């Protein structure tokens, strides 16, 4: 059930328009995507041979470096 909910959330985020009465920002968001490796010790020596280090992509908004004390919302999928 949680995987279905995550899939629906991802579809909604991708298909909903970025502009509308609830959001006056332009559709093209400025920012960058940072790719990093995340240790996953629970996967070490598993029977499927899945690596114990997994890749992740993180979107950082344009203001991320200028406002280091600001907290940003996060969506994990």
Helices and strands as residue ranges (DSSP letters): H 2-15, E 31-39, G 41-43, E 53-61
